[in-house]
Amino acid sequence: MNYTEKYHLPQWEENDRVMRTDFNQMCANIESGIDGAKVQAAQSDAALDQKITAAQASADTAQQTA
């Protein structure tokens, strides 16, 4: 059996026996990767929200002192 370069997904060849465990592991790996990307996106969104709030506070302060 061969695997894809980027995500190490199984690429069965004509004579390979498709094993349930290989298929289940592939699905578990995909789910884990999707979940990790989702968590990372949520963390990035939270960090961006903090920066926007800080920028707005700075702009408000600058406008009040002008």
PDBQT receptor file of N, H, CA, C and O in Angstrom, charges set to zero:
ATOM      1  N   MET A   1       0.853  -1.174   0.000  1.00  0.00    +0.000 N 
ATOM      2  CA  MET A   1       0.000   0.000   0.000  1.00  0.00    +0.000 C 
ATOM      3  C   MET A   1       0.898   1.236   0.000  1.00  0.00    +0.000 C 
ATOM      4  O   MET A   1       1.919   1.290   0.685  1.00  0.00    +0.000 OA
ATOM      5  N   ASN A   2       0.490   2.205  -0.775  1.00  0.00    +0.000 N 
ATOM      6  H   ASN A   2      -0.340   2.161  -1.332  1.00  0.00    +0.000 HD
ATOM      7  CA  ASN A   2       1.166   3.500  -0.791  1.00  0.00    +0.000 C 
ATOM      8  C   ASN A   2       0.332   4.501  -0.019  1.00  0.00    +0.000 C 
ATOM      9  O   ASN A   2      -0.831   4.250   0.300  1.00  0.00    +0.000 OA
ATOM     10  N   TYR A   3       0.944   5.646   0.278  1.00  0.00    +0.000 N 
ATOM     11  H   TYR A   3       1.889   5.849   0.019  1.00  0.00    +0.000 HD
ATOM     12  CA  TYR A   3       0.256   6.697   1.023  1.00  0.00    +0.000 C 
ATOM     13  C   TYR A   3       0.439   8.023   0.304  1.00  0.00    +0.000 C 
ATOM     14  O   TYR A   3       1.450   8.246  -0.362  1.00  0.00    +0.000 OA
ATOM     15  N   THR A   4      -0.559   8.910   0.445  1.00  0.00    +0.000 N 
ATOM     16  H   THR A   4      -1.380   8.729   0.986  1.00  0.00    +0.000 HD
ATOM     17  CA  THR A   4      -0.436  10.227  -0.161  1.00  0.00    +0.000 C 
ATOM     18  C   THR A   4       0.669  11.010   0.546  1.00  0.00    +0.000 C 
ATOM     19  O   THR A   4       0.958  10.785   1.722  1.00  0.00    +0.000 OA
ATOM     20  N   GLU A   5       1.268  11.920  -0.186  1.00  0.00    +0.000 N 
ATOM     21  H   GLU A   5       1.033  12.103  -1.140  1.00  0.00    +0.000 HD
ATOM     22  CA  GLU A   5       2.421  12.667   0.332  1.00  0.00    +0.000 C 
ATOM     23  C   GLU A   5       2.059  13.626   1.455  1.00  0.00    +0.000 C 
ATOM     24  O   GLU A   5       2.749  13.673   2.473  1.00  0.00    +0.000 OA
ATOM     25  N   LYS A   6       0.990  14.389   1.284  1.00  0.00    +0.000 N 
ATOM     26  H   LYS A   6       0.429  14.351   0.457  1.00  0.00    +0.000 HD
ATOM     27  CA  LYS A   6       0.688  15.448   2.240  1.00  0.00    +0.000 C 
ATOM     28  C   LYS A   6      -0.015  14.956   3.496  1.00  0.00    +0.000 C 
ATOM     29  O   LYS A   6       0.305  15.407   4.596  1.00  0.00    +0.000 OA
ATOM     30  N   TYR A   7      -0.968  14.040   3.352  1.00  0.00    +0.000 N 
ATOM     31  H   TYR A   7      -1.228  13.674   2.459  1.00  0.00    +0.000 HD
ATOM     32  CA  TYR A   7      -1.805  13.662   4.495  1.00  0.00    +0.000 C 
ATOM     33  C   TYR A   7      -1.689  12.196   4.887  1.00  0.00    +0.000 C 
ATOM     34  O   TYR A   7      -2.412  11.726   5.766  1.00  0.00    +0.000 OA
ATOM     35  N   HIS A   8      -0.800  11.487   4.250  1.00  0.00    +0.000 N 
ATOM     36  H   HIS A   8      -0.213  11.869   3.536  1.00  0.00    +0.000 HD
ATOM     37  CA  HIS A   8      -0.534  10.077   4.567  1.00  0.00    +0.000 C 
ATOM     38  C   HIS A   8      -1.815   9.226   4.529  1.00  0.00    +0.000 C 
ATOM     39  O   HIS A   8      -2.039   8.372   5.386  1.00  0.00    +0.000 OA
ATOM     40  N   LEU A   9      -2.640   9.486   3.515  1.00  0.00    +0.000 N 
ATOM     41  H   LEU A   9      -2.458  10.181   2.818  1.00  0.00    +0.000 HD
ATOM     42  CA  LEU A   9      -3.851   8.702   3.332  1.00  0.00    +0.000 C 
ATOM     43  C   LEU A   9      -3.513   7.460   2.507  1.00  0.00    +0.000 C 
ATOM     44  O   LEU A   9      -2.705   7.539   1.582  1.00  0.00    +0.000 OA
ATOM     45  N   PRO A  10      -4.112   6.330   2.825  1.00  0.00    +0.000 N 
ATOM     46  CA  PRO A  10      -3.775   5.106   2.107  1.00  0.00    +0.000 C 
ATOM     47  C   PRO A  10      -4.206   5.162   0.644  1.00  0.00    +0.000 C 
ATOM     48  O   PRO A  10      -5.275   5.668   0.304  1.00  0.00    +0.000 OA
ATOM     49  N   GLN A  11      -3.362   4.640  -0.179  1.00  0.00    +0.000 N 
ATOM     50  H   GLN A  11      -2.494   4.229   0.097  1.00  0.00    +0.000 HD
ATOM     51  CA  GLN A  11      -3.632   4.516  -1.604  1.00  0.00    +0.000 C 
ATOM     52  C   GLN A  11      -3.427   3.050  -1.963  1.00  0.00    +0.000 C 
ATOM     53  O   GLN A  11      -2.309   2.623  -2.252  1.00  0.00    +0.000 OA
ATOM     54  N   TRP A  12      -4.506   2.288  -1.943  1.00  0.00    +0.000 N 
ATOM     55  H   TRP A  12      -5.414   2.634  -1.709  1.00  0.00    +0.000 HD
ATOM     56  CA  TRP A  12      -4.403   0.863  -2.188  1.00  0.00    +0.000 C 
ATOM     57  C   TRP A  12      -4.080   0.599  -3.645  1.00  0.00    +0.000 C 
ATOM     58  O   TRP A  12      -4.569   1.278  -4.548  1.00  0.00    +0.000 OA
ATOM     59  N   GLU A  13      -3.245  -0.404  -3.847  1.00  0.00    +0.000 N 
ATOM     60  H   GLU A  13      -2.848  -0.955  -3.114  1.00  0.00    +0.000 HD
ATOM     61  CA  GLU A  13      -2.906  -0.849  -5.190  1.00  0.00    +0.000 C 
ATOM     62  C   GLU A  13      -3.814  -2.022  -5.550  1.00  0.00    +0.000 C 
ATOM     63  O   GLU A  13      -4.501  -2.576  -4.691  1.00  0.00    +0.000 OA
ATOM     64  N   GLU A  14      -3.810  -2.383  -6.793  1.00  0.00    +0.000 N 
ATOM     65  H   GLU A  14      -3.252  -1.934  -7.491  1.00  0.00    +0.000 HD
ATOM     66  CA  GLU A  14      -4.733  -3.400  -7.295  1.00  0.00    +0.000 C 
ATOM     67  C   GLU A  14      -4.693  -4.703  -6.496  1.00  0.00    +0.000 C 
ATOM     68  O   GLU A  14      -5.736  -5.315  -6.266  1.00  0.00    +0.000 OA
ATOM     69  N   ASN A  15      -3.530  -5.125  -6.078  1.00  0.00    +0.000 N 
ATOM     70  H   ASN A  15      -2.682  -4.628  -6.265  1.00  0.00    +0.000 HD
ATOM     71  CA  ASN A  15      -3.396  -6.405  -5.378  1.00  0.00    +0.000 C 
ATOM     72  C   ASN A  15      -3.460  -6.289  -3.859  1.00  0.00    +0.000 C 
ATOM     73  O   ASN A  15      -3.378  -7.300  -3.163  1.00  0.00    +0.000 OA
ATOM     74  N   ASP A  16      -3.605  -5.078  -3.337  1.00  0.00    +0.000 N 
ATOM     75  H   ASP A  16      -3.672  -4.256  -3.903  1.00  0.00    +0.000 HD
ATOM     76  CA  ASP A  16      -3.676  -4.891  -1.888  1.00  0.00    +0.000 C 
ATOM     77  C   ASP A  16      -5.013  -5.376  -1.341  1.00  0.00    +0.000 C 
ATOM     78  O   ASP A  16      -6.056  -5.248  -1.983  1.00  0.00    +0.000 OA
ATOM     79  N   ARG A  17      -4.952  -5.921  -0.169  1.00  0.00    +0.000 N 
ATOM     80  H   ARG A  17      -4.105  -6.025   0.352  1.00  0.00    +0.000 HD
ATOM     81  CA  ARG A  17      -6.176  -6.299   0.535  1.00  0.00    +0.000 C 
ATOM     82  C   ARG A  17      -6.590  -5.083   1.377  1.00  0.00    +0.000 C 
ATOM     83  O   ARG A  17      -5.811  -4.583   2.188  1.00  0.00    +0.000 OA
ATOM     84  N   VAL A  18      -7.794  -4.631   1.177  1.00  0.00    +0.000 N 
ATOM     85  H   VAL A  18      -8.428  -5.037   0.518  1.00  0.00    +0.000 HD
ATOM     86  CA  VAL A  18      -8.279  -3.484   1.936  1.00  0.00    +0.000 C 
ATOM     87  C   VAL A  18      -8.648  -3.973   3.332  1.00  0.00    +0.000 C 
ATOM     88  O   VAL A  18      -9.524  -4.821   3.503  1.00  0.00    +0.000 OA
ATOM     89  N   MET A  19      -7.965  -3.423   4.315  1.00  0.00    +0.000 N 
ATOM     90  H   MET A  19      -7.253  -2.734   4.176  1.00  0.00    +0.000 HD
ATOM     91  CA  MET A  19      -8.175  -3.839   5.700  1.00  0.00    +0.000 C 
ATOM     92  C   MET A  19      -9.050  -2.810   6.416  1.00  0.00    +0.000 C 
ATOM     93  O   MET A  19      -8.847  -1.603   6.281  1.00  0.00    +0.000 OA
ATOM     94  N   ARG A  20     -10.003  -3.295   7.162  1.00  0.00    +0.000 N 
ATOM     95  H   ARG A  20     -10.167  -4.276   7.272  1.00  0.00    +0.000 HD
ATOM     96  CA  ARG A  20     -10.899  -2.429   7.930  1.00  0.00    +0.000 C 
ATOM     97  C   ARG A  20     -10.099  -1.517   8.854  1.00  0.00    +0.000 C 
ATOM     98  O   ARG A  20     -10.426  -0.340   9.003  1.00  0.00    +0.000 OA
ATOM     99  N   THR A  21      -9.057  -2.054   9.471  1.00  0.00    +0.000 N 
ATOM    100  H   THR A  21      -8.791  -3.011   9.350  1.00  0.00    +0.000 HD
ATOM    101  CA  THR A  21      -8.267  -1.245  10.413  1.00  0.00    +0.000 C 
ATOM    102  C   THR A  21      -7.570  -0.089   9.703  1.00  0.00    +0.000 C 
ATOM    103  O   THR A  21      -7.465   1.005  10.258  1.00  0.00    +0.000 OA
ATOM    104  N   ASP A  22      -7.093  -0.323   8.477  1.00  0.00    +0.000 N 
ATOM    105  H   ASP A  22      -7.178  -1.211   8.026  1.00  0.00    +0.000 HD
ATOM    106  CA  ASP A  22      -6.471   0.767   7.709  1.00  0.00    +0.000 C 
ATOM    107  C   ASP A  22      -7.494   1.853   7.402  1.00  0.00    +0.000 C 
ATOM    108  O   ASP A  22      -7.213   3.045   7.534  1.00  0.00    +0.000 OA
ATOM    109  N   PHE A  23      -8.673   1.429   6.994  1.00  0.00    +0.000 N 
ATOM    110  H   PHE A  23      -8.901   0.461   6.887  1.00  0.00    +0.000 HD
ATOM    111  CA  PHE A  23      -9.726   2.380   6.648  1.00  0.00    +0.000 C 
ATOM    112  C   PHE A  23     -10.171   3.160   7.878  1.00  0.00    +0.000 C 
ATOM    113  O   PHE A  23     -10.344   4.377   7.808  1.00  0.00    +0.000 OA
ATOM    114  N   ASN A  24     -10.360   2.478   9.000  1.00  0.00    +0.000 N 
ATOM    115  H   ASN A  24     -10.220   1.489   9.057  1.00  0.00    +0.000 HD
ATOM    116  CA  ASN A  24     -10.785   3.147  10.231  1.00  0.00    +0.000 C 
ATOM    117  C   ASN A  24      -9.725   4.128  10.727  1.00  0.00    +0.000 C 
ATOM    118  O   ASN A  24     -10.058   5.214  11.200  1.00  0.00    +0.000 OA
ATOM    119  N   GLN A  25      -8.447   3.748  10.621  1.00  0.00    +0.000 N 
ATOM    120  H   GLN A  25      -8.177   2.866  10.237  1.00  0.00    +0.000 HD
ATOM    121  CA  GLN A  25      -7.372   4.643  11.051  1.00  0.00    +0.000 C 
ATOM    122  C   GLN A  25      -7.331   5.884  10.170  1.00  0.00    +0.000 C 
ATOM    123  O   GLN A  25      -7.117   6.992  10.662  1.00  0.00    +0.000 OA
ATOM    124  N   MET A  26      -7.536   5.697   8.859  1.00  0.00    +0.000 N 
ATOM    125  H   MET A  26      -7.709   4.797   8.460  1.00  0.00    +0.000 HD
ATOM    126  CA  MET A  26      -7.555   6.833   7.944  1.00  0.00    +0.000 C 
ATOM    127  C   MET A  26      -8.671   7.811   8.339  1.00  0.00    +0.000 C 
ATOM    128  O   MET A  26      -8.449   9.021   8.385  1.00  0.00    +0.000 OA
ATOM    129  N   CYS A  27      -9.850   7.292   8.618  1.00  0.00    +0.000 N 
ATOM    130  H   CYS A  27     -10.029   6.309   8.580  1.00  0.00    +0.000 HD
ATOM    131  CA  CYS A  27     -10.972   8.149   9.000  1.00  0.00    +0.000 C 
ATOM    132  C   CYS A  27     -10.697   8.860  10.331  1.00  0.00    +0.000 C 
ATOM    133  O   CYS A  27     -11.033  10.034  10.486  1.00  0.00    +0.000 OA
ATOM    134  N   ALA A  28     -10.094   8.160  11.278  1.00  0.00    +0.000 N 
ATOM    135  H   ALA A  28      -9.821   7.206  11.152  1.00  0.00    +0.000 HD
ATOM    136  CA  ALA A  28      -9.756   8.774  12.562  1.00  0.00    +0.000 C 
ATOM    137  C   ALA A  28      -8.728   9.890  12.367  1.00  0.00    +0.000 C 
ATOM    138  O   ALA A  28      -8.822  10.937  13.008  1.00  0.00    +0.000 OA
ATOM    139  N   ASN A  29      -7.761   9.675  11.500  1.00  0.00    +0.000 N 
ATOM    140  H   ASN A  29      -7.684   8.825  10.980  1.00  0.00    +0.000 HD
ATOM    141  CA  ASN A  29      -6.748  10.698  11.228  1.00  0.00    +0.000 C 
ATOM    142  C   ASN A  29      -7.367  11.933  10.577  1.00  0.00    +0.000 C 
ATOM    143  O   ASN A  29      -7.017  13.063  10.914  1.00  0.00    +0.000 OA
ATOM    144  N   ILE A  30      -8.285  11.709   9.648  1.00  0.00    +0.000 N 
ATOM    145  H   ILE A  30      -8.570  10.791   9.374  1.00  0.00    +0.000 HD
ATOM    146  CA  ILE A  30      -8.962  12.832   8.993  1.00  0.00    +0.000 C 
ATOM    147  C   ILE A  30      -9.769  13.618  10.015  1.00  0.00    +0.000 C 
ATOM    148  O   ILE A  30      -9.713  14.848  10.037  1.00  0.00    +0.000 OA
ATOM    149  N   GLU A  31     -10.522  12.914  10.866  1.00  0.00    +0.000 N 
ATOM    150  H   GLU A  31     -10.567  11.915  10.848  1.00  0.00    +0.000 HD
ATOM    151  CA  GLU A  31     -11.335  13.593  11.872  1.00  0.00    +0.000 C 
ATOM    152  C   GLU A  31     -10.460  14.388  12.836  1.00  0.00    +0.000 C 
ATOM    153  O   GLU A  31     -10.798  15.515  13.196  1.00  0.00    +0.000 OA
ATOM    154  N   SER A  32      -9.346  13.810  13.251  1.00  0.00    +0.000 N 
ATOM    155  H   SER A  32      -9.071  12.894  12.958  1.00  0.00    +0.000 HD
ATOM    156  CA  SER A  32      -8.432  14.499  14.156  1.00  0.00    +0.000 C 
ATOM    157  C   SER A  32      -7.865  15.762  13.505  1.00  0.00    +0.000 C 
ATOM    158  O   SER A  32      -7.763  16.804  14.153  1.00  0.00    +0.000 OA
ATOM    159  N   GLY A  33      -7.501  15.668  12.238  1.00  0.00    +0.000 N 
ATOM    160  H   GLY A  33      -7.584  14.822  11.712  1.00  0.00    +0.000 HD
ATOM    161  CA  GLY A  33      -6.970  16.828  11.534  1.00  0.00    +0.000 C 
ATOM    162  C   GLY A  33      -7.990  17.935  11.387  1.00  0.00    +0.000 C 
ATOM    163  O   GLY A  33      -7.664  19.110  11.557  1.00  0.00    +0.000 OA
ATOM    164  N   ILE A  34      -9.225  17.572  11.072  1.00  0.00    +0.000 N 
ATOM    165  H   ILE A  34      -9.490  16.617  10.934  1.00  0.00    +0.000 HD
ATOM    166  CA  ILE A  34     -10.292  18.564  10.946  1.00  0.00    +0.000 C 
ATOM    167  C   ILE A  34     -10.542  19.241  12.293  1.00  0.00    +0.000 C 
ATOM    168  O   ILE A  34     -10.691  20.460  12.367  1.00  0.00    +0.000 OA
ATOM    169  N   ASP A  35     -10.585  18.437  13.355  1.00  0.00    +0.000 N 
ATOM    170  H   ASP A  35     -10.463  17.446  13.295  1.00  0.00    +0.000 HD
ATOM    171  CA  ASP A  35     -10.815  18.993  14.690  1.00  0.00    +0.000 C 
ATOM    172  C   ASP A  35      -9.680  19.940  15.095  1.00  0.00    +0.000 C 
ATOM    173  O   ASP A  35      -9.927  21.001  15.670  1.00  0.00    +0.000 OA
ATOM    174  N   GLY A  36      -8.438  19.553  14.793  1.00  0.00    +0.000 N 
ATOM    175  H   GLY A  36      -8.238  18.691  14.326  1.00  0.00    +0.000 HD
ATOM    176  CA  GLY A  36      -7.296  20.414  15.106  1.00  0.00    +0.000 C 
ATOM    177  C   GLY A  36      -7.365  21.733  14.359  1.00  0.00    +0.000 C 
ATOM    178  O   GLY A  36      -7.063  22.784  14.924  1.00  0.00    +0.000 OA
ATOM    179  N   ALA A  37      -7.762  21.687  13.091  1.00  0.00    +0.000 N 
ATOM    180  H   ALA A  37      -8.007  20.833  12.632  1.00  0.00    +0.000 HD
ATOM    181  CA  ALA A  37      -7.895  22.914  12.305  1.00  0.00    +0.000 C 
ATOM    182  C   ALA A  37      -9.014  23.792  12.860  1.00  0.00    +0.000 C 
ATOM    183  O   ALA A  37      -8.897  25.017  12.880  1.00  0.00    +0.000 OA
ATOM    184  N   LYS A  38     -10.091  23.164  13.307  1.00  0.00    +0.000 N 
ATOM    185  H   LYS A  38     -10.186  22.169  13.291  1.00  0.00    +0.000 HD
ATOM    186  CA  LYS A  38     -11.217  23.909  13.879  1.00  0.00    +0.000 C 
ATOM    187  C   LYS A  38     -10.792  24.626  15.170  1.00  0.00    +0.000 C 
ATOM    188  O   LYS A  38     -11.147  25.787  15.379  1.00  0.00    +0.000 OA
ATOM    189  N   VAL A  39     -10.044  23.948  16.023  1.00  0.00    +0.000 N 
ATOM    190  H   VAL A  39      -9.756  23.005  15.854  1.00  0.00    +0.000 HD
ATOM    191  CA  VAL A  39      -9.563  24.542  17.272  1.00  0.00    +0.000 C 
ATOM    192  C   VAL A  39      -8.614  25.698  16.965  1.00  0.00    +0.000 C 
ATOM    193  O   VAL A  39      -8.703  26.765  17.574  1.00  0.00    +0.000 OA
ATOM    194  N   GLN A  40      -7.713  25.478  16.025  1.00  0.00    +0.000 N 
ATOM    195  H   GLN A  40      -7.640  24.611  15.531  1.00  0.00    +0.000 HD
ATOM    196  CA  GLN A  40      -6.757  26.525  15.661  1.00  0.00    +0.000 C 
ATOM    197  C   GLN A  40      -7.472  27.747  15.093  1.00  0.00    +0.000 C 
ATOM    198  O   GLN A  40      -7.087  28.878  15.391  1.00  0.00    +0.000 OA
ATOM    199  N   ALA A  41      -8.501  27.538  14.286  1.00  0.00    +0.000 N 
ATOM    200  H   ALA A  41      -8.814  26.620  14.044  1.00  0.00    +0.000 HD
ATOM    201  CA  ALA A  41      -9.269  28.660  13.725  1.00  0.00    +0.000 C 
ATOM    202  C   ALA A  41      -9.978  29.433  14.832  1.00  0.00    +0.000 C 
ATOM    203  O   ALA A  41     -10.012  30.663  14.804  1.00  0.00    +0.000 OA
ATOM    204  N   ALA A  42     -10.538  28.728  15.796  1.00  0.00    +0.000 N 
ATOM    205  H   ALA A  42     -10.509  27.728  15.818  1.00  0.00    +0.000 HD
ATOM    206  CA  ALA A  42     -11.228  29.394  16.910  1.00  0.00    +0.000 C 
ATOM    207  C   ALA A  42     -10.244  30.226  17.731  1.00  0.00    +0.000 C 
ATOM    208  O   ALA A  42     -10.573  31.330  18.164  1.00  0.00    +0.000 OA
ATOM    209  N   GLN A  43      -9.038  29.698  17.946  1.00  0.00    +0.000 N 
ATOM    210  H   GLN A  43      -8.771  28.801  17.595  1.00  0.00    +0.000 HD
ATOM    211  CA  GLN A  43      -8.024  30.442  18.697  1.00  0.00    +0.000 C 
ATOM    212  C   GLN A  43      -7.595  31.691  17.923  1.00  0.00    +0.000 C 
ATOM    213  O   GLN A  43      -7.393  32.751  18.515  1.00  0.00    +0.000 OA
ATOM    214  N   SER A  44      -7.459  31.566  16.615  1.00  0.00    +0.000 N 
ATOM    215  H   SER A  44      -7.624  30.704  16.134  1.00  0.00    +0.000 HD
ATOM    216  CA  SER A  44      -7.089  32.715  15.788  1.00  0.00    +0.000 C 
ATOM    217  C   SER A  44      -8.183  33.774  15.815  1.00  0.00    +0.000 C 
ATOM    218  O   SER A  44      -7.899  34.969  15.886  1.00  0.00    +0.000 OA
ATOM    219  N   ASP A  45      -9.435  33.328  15.757  1.00  0.00    +0.000 N 
ATOM    220  H   ASP A  45      -9.665  32.356  15.699  1.00  0.00    +0.000 HD
ATOM    221  CA  ASP A  45     -10.560  34.267  15.830  1.00  0.00    +0.000 C 
ATOM    222  C   ASP A  45     -10.559  35.018  17.155  1.00  0.00    +0.000 C 
ATOM    223  O   ASP A  45     -10.781  36.229  17.184  1.00  0.00    +0.000 OA
ATOM    224  N   ALA A  46     -10.312  34.309  18.248  1.00  0.00    +0.000 N 
ATOM    225  H   ALA A  46     -10.132  33.325  18.224  1.00  0.00    +0.000 HD
ATOM    226  CA  ALA A  46     -10.297  34.943  19.567  1.00  0.00    +0.000 C 
ATOM    227  C   ALA A  46      -9.168  35.971  19.657  1.00  0.00    +0.000 C 
ATOM    228  O   ALA A  46      -9.363  37.064  20.188  1.00  0.00    +0.000 OA
ATOM    229  N   ALA A  47      -7.997  35.622  19.140  1.00  0.00    +0.000 N 
ATOM    230  H   ALA A  47      -7.840  34.734  18.708  1.00  0.00    +0.000 HD
ATOM    231  CA  ALA A  47      -6.866  36.552  19.164  1.00  0.00    +0.000 C 
ATOM    232  C   ALA A  47      -7.165  37.790  18.317  1.00  0.00    +0.000 C 
ATOM    233  O   ALA A  47      -6.823  38.908  18.702  1.00  0.00    +0.000 OA
ATOM    234  N   LEU A  48      -7.800  37.589  17.171  1.00  0.00    +0.000 N 
ATOM    235  H   LEU A  48      -8.078  36.681  16.858  1.00  0.00    +0.000 HD
ATOM    236  CA  LEU A  48      -8.153  38.711  16.315  1.00  0.00    +0.000 C 
ATOM    237  C   LEU A  48      -9.183  39.611  16.997  1.00  0.00    +0.000 C 
ATOM    238  O   LEU A  48      -9.086  40.836  16.922  1.00  0.00    +0.000 OA
ATOM    239  N   ASP A  49     -10.165  39.006  17.657  1.00  0.00    +0.000 N 
ATOM    240  H   ASP A  49     -10.243  38.011  17.718  1.00  0.00    +0.000 HD
ATOM    241  CA  ASP A  49     -11.161  39.794  18.394  1.00  0.00    +0.000 C 
ATOM    242  C   ASP A  49     -10.497  40.665  19.461  1.00  0.00    +0.000 C 
ATOM    243  O   ASP A  49     -10.885  41.818  19.650  1.00  0.00    +0.000 OA
ATOM    244  N   GLN A  50      -9.498  40.118  20.158  1.00  0.00    +0.000 N 
ATOM    245  H   GLN A  50      -9.183  39.181  20.004  1.00  0.00    +0.000 HD
ATOM    246  CA  GLN A  50      -8.788  40.886  21.183  1.00  0.00    +0.000 C 
ATOM    247  C   GLN A  50      -8.060  42.073  20.551  1.00  0.00    +0.000 C 
ATOM    248  O   GLN A  50      -8.073  43.175  21.099  1.00  0.00    +0.000 OA
ATOM    249  N   LYS A  51      -7.432  41.850  19.414  1.00  0.00    +0.000 N 
ATOM    250  H   LYS A  51      -7.421  40.954  18.968  1.00  0.00    +0.000 HD
ATOM    251  CA  LYS A  51      -6.706  42.930  18.739  1.00  0.00    +0.000 C 
ATOM    252  C   LYS A  51      -7.669  44.011  18.249  1.00  0.00    +0.000 C 
ATOM    253  O   LYS A  51      -7.367  45.202  18.331  1.00  0.00    +0.000 OA
ATOM    254  N   ILE A  52      -8.815  43.598  17.745  1.00  0.00    +0.000 N 
ATOM    255  H   ILE A  52      -9.060  42.631  17.678  1.00  0.00    +0.000 HD
ATOM    256  CA  ILE A  52      -9.805  44.571  17.284  1.00  0.00    +0.000 C 
ATOM    257  C   ILE A  52     -10.320  45.405  18.454  1.00  0.00    +0.000 C 
ATOM    258  O   ILE A  52     -10.470  46.621  18.337  1.00  0.00    +0.000 OA
ATOM    259  N   THR A  53     -10.588  44.756  19.570  1.00  0.00    +0.000 N 
ATOM    260  H   THR A  53     -10.466  43.768  19.666  1.00  0.00    +0.000 HD
ATOM    261  CA  THR A  53     -11.064  45.465  20.761  1.00  0.00    +0.000 C 
ATOM    262  C   THR A  53     -10.024  46.470  21.247  1.00  0.00    +0.000 C 
ATOM    263  O   THR A  53     -10.364  47.599  21.599  1.00  0.00    +0.000 OA
ATOM    264  N   ALA A  54      -8.758  46.059  21.265  1.00  0.00    +0.000 N 
ATOM    265  H   ALA A  54      -8.481  45.141  20.979  1.00  0.00    +0.000 HD
ATOM    266  CA  ALA A  54      -7.686  46.959  21.696  1.00  0.00    +0.000 C 
ATOM    267  C   ALA A  54      -7.534  48.129  20.731  1.00  0.00    +0.000 C 
ATOM    268  O   ALA A  54      -7.325  49.263  21.163  1.00  0.00    +0.000 OA
ATOM    269  N   ALA A  55      -7.634  47.868  19.440  1.00  0.00    +0.000 N 
ATOM    270  H   ALA A  55      -7.803  46.947  19.089  1.00  0.00    +0.000 HD
ATOM    271  CA  ALA A  55      -7.514  48.941  18.448  1.00  0.00    +0.000 C 
ATOM    272  C   ALA A  55      -8.669  49.927  18.579  1.00  0.00    +0.000 C 
ATOM    273  O   ALA A  55      -8.481  51.139  18.469  1.00  0.00    +0.000 OA
ATOM    274  N   GLN A  56      -9.862  49.395  18.815  1.00  0.00    +0.000 N 
ATOM    275  H   GLN A  56     -10.015  48.410  18.904  1.00  0.00    +0.000 HD
ATOM    276  CA  GLN A  56     -11.028  50.271  18.976  1.00  0.00    +0.000 C 
ATOM    277  C   GLN A  56     -10.885  51.138  20.223  1.00  0.00    +0.000 C 
ATOM    278  O   GLN A  56     -11.230  52.319  20.206  1.00  0.00    +0.000 OA
ATOM    279  N   ALA A  57     -10.378  50.553  21.299  1.00  0.00    +0.000 N 
ATOM    280  H   ALA A  57     -10.097  49.593  21.314  1.00  0.00    +0.000 HD
ATOM    281  CA  ALA A  57     -10.162  51.314  22.531  1.00  0.00    +0.000 C 
ATOM    282  C   ALA A  57      -9.141  52.421  22.301  1.00  0.00    +0.000 C 
ATOM    283  O   ALA A  57      -9.327  53.539  22.780  1.00  0.00    +0.000 OA
ATOM    284  N   SER A  58      -8.072  52.125  21.579  1.00  0.00    +0.000 N 
ATOM    285  H   SER A  58      -7.921  51.216  21.190  1.00  0.00    +0.000 HD
ATOM    286  CA  SER A  58      -7.063  53.144  21.266  1.00  0.00    +0.000 C 
ATOM    287  C   SER A  58      -7.654  54.259  20.419  1.00  0.00    +0.000 C 
ATOM    288  O   SER A  58      -7.383  55.438  20.644  1.00  0.00    +0.000 OA
ATOM    289  N   ALA A  59      -8.468  53.869  19.438  1.00  0.00    +0.000 N 
ATOM    290  H   ALA A  59      -8.688  52.911  19.255  1.00  0.00    +0.000 HD
ATOM    291  CA  ALA A  59      -9.080  54.881  18.563  1.00  0.00    +0.000 C 
ATOM    292  C   ALA A  59     -10.040  55.754  19.374  1.00  0.00    +0.000 C 
ATOM    293  O   ALA A  59     -10.083  56.970  19.188  1.00  0.00    +0.000 OA
ATOM    294  N   ASP A  60     -10.801  55.141  20.261  1.00  0.00    +0.000 N 
ATOM    295  H   ASP A  60     -10.767  54.153  20.412  1.00  0.00    +0.000 HD
ATOM    296  CA  ASP A  60     -11.725  55.907  21.092  1.00  0.00    +0.000 C 
ATOM    297  C   ASP A  60     -10.973  56.888  21.984  1.00  0.00    +0.000 C 
ATOM    298  O   ASP A  60     -11.384  58.038  22.131  1.00  0.00    +0.000 OA
ATOM    299  N   THR A  61      -9.876  56.436  22.575  1.00  0.00    +0.000 N 
ATOM    300  H   THR A  61      -9.542  55.501  22.455  1.00  0.00    +0.000 HD
ATOM    301  CA  THR A  61      -9.067  57.305  23.429  1.00  0.00    +0.000 C 
ATOM    302  C   THR A  61      -8.481  58.463  22.621  1.00  0.00    +0.000 C 
ATOM    303  O   THR A  61      -8.501  59.608  23.074  1.00  0.00    +0.000 OA
ATOM    304  N   ALA A  62      -7.971  58.177  21.452  1.00  0.00    +0.000 N 
ATOM    305  H   ALA A  62      -7.955  57.247  21.084  1.00  0.00    +0.000 HD
ATOM    306  CA  ALA A  62      -7.392  59.220  20.601  1.00  0.00    +0.000 C 
ATOM    307  C   ALA A  62      -8.445  60.245  20.195  1.00  0.00    +0.000 C 
ATOM    308  O   ALA A  62      -8.174  61.445  20.140  1.00  0.00    +0.000 OA
ATOM    309  N   GLN A  63      -9.636  59.759  19.915  1.00  0.00    +0.000 N 
ATOM    310  H   GLN A  63      -9.857  58.785  19.959  1.00  0.00    +0.000 HD
ATOM    311  CA  GLN A  63     -10.697  60.680  19.504  1.00  0.00    +0.000 C 
ATOM    312  C   GLN A  63     -11.131  61.569  20.662  1.00  0.00    +0.000 C 
ATOM    313  O   GLN A  63     -11.455  62.737  20.444  1.00  0.00    +0.000 OA
ATOM    314  N   GLN A  64     -11.145  61.055  21.875  1.00  0.00    +0.000 N 
ATOM    315  H   GLN A  64     -10.881  60.106  22.052  1.00  0.00    +0.000 HD
ATOM    316  CA  GLN A  64     -11.548  61.826  23.040  1.00  0.00    +0.000 C 
ATOM    317  C   GLN A  64     -10.515  62.906  23.390  1.00  0.00    +0.000 C 
ATOM    318  O   GLN A  64     -10.871  63.970  23.897  1.00  0.00    +0.000 OA
ATOM    319  N   THR A  65      -9.259  62.629  23.121  1.00  0.00    +0.000 N 
ATOM    320  H   THR A  65      -8.970  61.765  22.710  1.00  0.00    +0.000 HD
ATOM    321  CA  THR A  65      -8.203  63.589  23.470  1.00  0.00    +0.000 C 
ATOM    322  C   THR A  65      -7.968  64.603  22.350  1.00  0.00    +0.000 C 
ATOM    323  O   THR A  65      -7.241  65.579  22.532  1.00  0.00    +0.000 OA
ATOM    324  N   ALA A  66      -8.580  64.369  21.205  1.00  0.00    +0.000 N 
ATOM    325  H   ALA A  66      -9.171  63.576  21.057  1.00  0.00    +0.000 HD
ATOM    326  CA  ALA A  66      -8.355  65.271  20.059  1.00  0.00    +0.000 C 
ATOM    327  C   ALA A  66      -9.200  66.517  20.161  1.00  0.00    +0.000 C 
ATOM    328  O   ALA A  66      -9.136  67.380  19.285  1.00  0.00    +0.000 OA
TER     329      ALA A  66
